[in-house]
Amino acid sequence: MIVAVDLRGLLPHTFPTNLFGVASRSAEITLLWQSESCIKDADIVIRPNVENIGTFCEDQNESIYQAGRTAARIAFLKSSLAWRKKLPRKSRKGRKGVV
């Protein structure tokens, strides 16, 4: 099973105004392309809601972590429900702890 995290929402909506900004934006775009190639074959994709947080905003680490935890729980619940629907009725009977 392949689990991936989709961070494509991290690209800021502002445009760079100096050389450092251009270099930073370039790195952000490269990370987004890499993220897209990593998630294409994933069985489960975790998509945290981090649209208002920039890629290099280290002061937002706790917010990113909490968004990731929430998104992971949702992704795994959806995956568990989808997996359970694929099981034949007989296999589900009497199985405690199966979501």
C-alpha positions in Angstrom: 0.0 0.0 0.0 1.3 3.4 -1.0 0.4 6.4 1.1 1.2 9.9 -0.2 0.7 13.5 1.1 -0.6 16.0 -1.4 0.9 19.5 -0.5 0.0 21.2 -3.7 -2.1 23.8 -1.9 1.1 25.4 -0.5 1.9 27.7 -3.4 1.3 31.3 -2.2 -1.0 33.6 -4.2 1.5 36.5 -4.1 4.1 37.0 -6.8 7.8 37.4 -6.0 9.2 41.0 -6.0 13.0 40.3 -5.7 15.6 37.7 -6.5 15.2 35.8 -3.3 11.4 35.6 -3.9 12.0 34.3 -7.4 14.3 31.6 -6.1 11.9 30.7 -3.3 9.0 30.5 -5.8 11.1 28.3 -8.1 11.7 25.9 -5.2 8.0 25.8 -4.3 7.0 25.0 -7.9 9.6 22.2 -8.0 8.2 20.7 -4.8 4.6 20.9 -6.2 5.6 19.1 -9.4 7.4 16.5 -7.3 4.3 16.1 -5.1 2.1 15.6 -8.1 4.3 12.8 -9.5 4.5 11.1 -6.1 0.7 11.0 -5.6 -0.3 9.6 -9.0 0.3 6.0 -8.0 -0.7 6.2 -4.3 -3.4 4.0 -2.9 -4.2 6.6 -0.2 -3.6 10.3 -0.6 -3.6 12.6 2.4 -4.6 16.1 1.6 -4.2 18.5 4.5 -5.9 21.9 4.3 -2.8 24.1 4.3 -3.8 26.6 1.5 -3.0 29.7 3.5 0.4 28.4 4.7 3.6 28.9 2.6 6.0 26.1 1.9 8.8 27.7 4.0 6.7 29.1 6.9 8.4 27.4 9.7 6.4 29.3 12.3 3.3 27.4 11.1 4.7 23.9 11.7 2.1 23.1 14.4 -0.7 24.2 12.2 0.6 22.0 9.3 1.1 19.1 11.7 -2.5 19.3 13.0 -3.9 19.7 9.5 -1.9 16.6 8.4 -3.3 14.6 11.4 -6.8 15.5 10.6 -6.4 14.8 6.9 -4.7 11.5 7.6 -7.6 10.4 9.8 -10.1 11.3 7.1 -8.1 9.5 4.4 -7.7 6.3 6.4 -11.4 6.3 7.4 -12.4 6.6 3.8 -9.9 3.9 2.8 -11.2 1.6 5.5 -14.8 2.1 4.4 -13.9 1.5 0.8 -12.0 -1.7 1.7 -14.9 -3.0 3.8 -17.3 -2.5 0.9 -15.1 -4.6 -1.3 -15.2 -7.6 1.2 -17.8 -10.3 0.5 -20.6 -10.4 3.0 -19.4 -13.7 4.5 -16.0 -12.3 5.3 -17.4 -9.4 7.3 -19.6 -11.5 9.6 -18.1 -11.9 13.1 -15.1 -9.8 12.5 -14.7 -7.6 15.5 -12.6 -4.4 15.1 -13.0 -4.2 11.3 -14.2 -0.8 10.3 
